[in-house]
Amino acid sequence: QVQLVESGGASVQPGGSLTLSCAGSGFTLAYYAIAWFRQAPGKEREGVSSIHSHNGETYYADSVKGRFTISRDYAKHTVYLRMDSLKPEDTGTYYCASAKTTSRGAAVIDDLARIGSWGQGTQVTVSS
């Protein structure tokens, strides 16, 4: 059974940094894609970033490109989302999702949104 647990959310000031973690179990990380999504109150869920564990191929939404970095640690069975230069519009609940997919780029986000297993989310608040 696939299980994902997010952690690392917090309240930070604009311009600050956070690193979110997504710890996985019940699947082989090397064969899965992992993606981070976020949802703010009253807004639609947004795919933020993804990584193919087997080749490290990454994708970033335009809204976070250059500020967020996704990475994975096989030994810890964990995927990270490093978030720098945070803005108030980055506020939301961040979820990670995983699934087997051969898609690339933004299509990975679409696949995981449709078929992925999800964690419970971690809250990020960016406010002065």
C-alpha positions as CSV (number, residue, x, y, z in Angstrom):
1,Q,0.0,0.0,0.0
2,V,1.4,3.3,-1.1
3,Q,1.7,5.8,1.7
4,L,3.0,9.4,1.5
5,V,3.7,11.7,4.5
6,E,4.4,15.4,3.9
7,S,6.2,17.5,6.5
8,G,8.1,20.8,6.8
9,G,5.2,23.3,6.3
10,A,5.4,26.5,8.4
11,S,4.7,30.2,8.5
12,V,7.4,32.4,7.0
13,Q,7.8,35.9,5.9
14,P,8.0,36.9,2.2
15,G,11.4,36.3,0.8
16,G,12.0,33.4,3.2
17,S,12.7,29.7,2.5
18,L,11.3,26.4,3.4
19,T,12.0,22.8,2.5
20,L,9.1,20.3,2.4
21,S,9.6,16.6,2.6
22,C,7.5,13.8,1.2
23,A,8.4,10.4,2.8
24,G,7.1,7.4,0.8
25,S,6.6,3.8,1.7
26,G,4.9,0.8,0.1
27,F,6.5,1.3,-3.4
28,T,9.8,1.4,-5.1
29,L,10.8,5.1,-5.4
30,A,13.0,4.4,-8.3
31,Y,10.1,3.5,-10.6
32,Y,7.7,6.2,-9.6
33,A,7.2,9.9,-10.4
34,I,6.5,12.2,-7.5
35,A,4.8,15.5,-7.8
36,W,4.0,18.4,-5.4
37,F,0.7,20.2,-5.7
38,R,-0.7,23.1,-3.7
39,Q,-4.1,24.4,-3.0
40,A,-5.0,27.8,-1.5
41,P,-8.5,28.5,0.0
42,G,-11.0,29.2,-2.8
43,K,-8.5,28.3,-5.5
44,E,-8.0,25.3,-7.7
45,R,-5.3,22.8,-7.0
46,E,-2.1,23.6,-8.9
47,G,0.7,21.3,-9.9
48,V,3.9,22.8,-8.7
49,S,6.7,20.4,-9.6
50,S,7.5,16.8,-10.4
51,I,10.5,14.5,-10.5
52,H,11.0,11.1,-12.2
53,S,12.9,9.1,-9.7
54,H,14.6,6.8,-12.2
55,N,16.2,9.5,-14.3
56,G,15.8,12.7,-12.2
57,E,13.8,14.5,-14.9
58,T,12.1,17.5,-13.4
59,Y,9.2,19.8,-14.2
60,Y,8.3,23.2,-12.6
61,A,5.3,25.3,-13.1
62,D,6.0,28.8,-14.4
63,S,4.9,30.3,-11.1
64,V,7.7,28.6,-9.2
65,K,10.5,28.2,-11.8
66,G,13.8,29.5,-10.6
67,R,12.6,29.6,-7.0
68,F,11.7,26.0,-6.1
69,T,13.9,23.0,-6.5
70,I,12.7,19.4,-6.3
71,S,15.1,16.5,-5.4
72,R,15.0,12.9,-4.2
73,D,17.0,10.8,-1.7
74,Y,16.7,7.1,-2.5
75,A,18.2,6.0,0.8
76,K,15.6,7.9,2.7
77,H,12.8,7.2,0.3
78,T,12.0,10.9,0.3
79,V,11.4,13.7,-2.1
80,Y,12.1,17.3,-1.2
81,L,10.8,20.6,-2.3
82,R,13.1,23.5,-1.5
83,M,11.3,26.8,-1.8
84,D,13.2,30.0,-1.9
85,S,12.1,33.6,-2.3
86,L,8.7,32.8,-1.1
87,K,5.8,35.0,-1.9
88,P,2.4,35.5,-0.3
89,E,0.8,33.8,-3.3
90,D,2.8,30.6,-2.4
91,T,0.5,30.2,0.6
92,G,-1.5,27.0,0.6
93,T,-1.7,23.4,1.6
94,Y,1.1,21.4,-0.2
95,Y,0.5,17.8,-1.1
96,C,2.7,15.2,-2.7
97,A,1.5,12.5,-5.0
98,S,3.1,9.5,-6.6
99,A,2.4,7.1,-9.4
100,K,4.0,5.1,-12.1
101,T,4.0,7.0,-15.3
102,T,6.1,7.3,-18.5
103,S,4.8,10.8,-19.2
104,R,7.1,13.7,-19.4
105,G,7.0,17.4,-18.4
106,A,3.6,18.9,-17.5
107,A,1.9,15.6,-18.5
108,V,3.4,14.1,-15.3
109,I,1.4,16.5,-13.3
110,D,-1.8,15.6,-15.2
111,D,-1.2,11.8,-14.7
112,L,-0.5,12.2,-11.0
113,A,-3.5,14.4,-10.5
114,R,-5.6,11.7,-12.1
115,I,-4.1,8.4,-10.8
116,G,-1.7,9.3,-8.0
117,S,-1.7,8.3,-4.4
118,W,-1.8,11.3,-2.1
119,G,-0.4,12.4,1.3
120,Q,-2.4,14.4,3.9
121,G,-0.8,17.8,3.1
122,T,1.3,20.3,5.0
123,Q,0.4,24.0,5.4
124,V,2.7,26.8,4.1
125,T,1.8,30.3,5.0
126,V,3.8,33.3,3.6
127,S,2.8,36.5,5.3
128,S,4.5,39.5,6.9
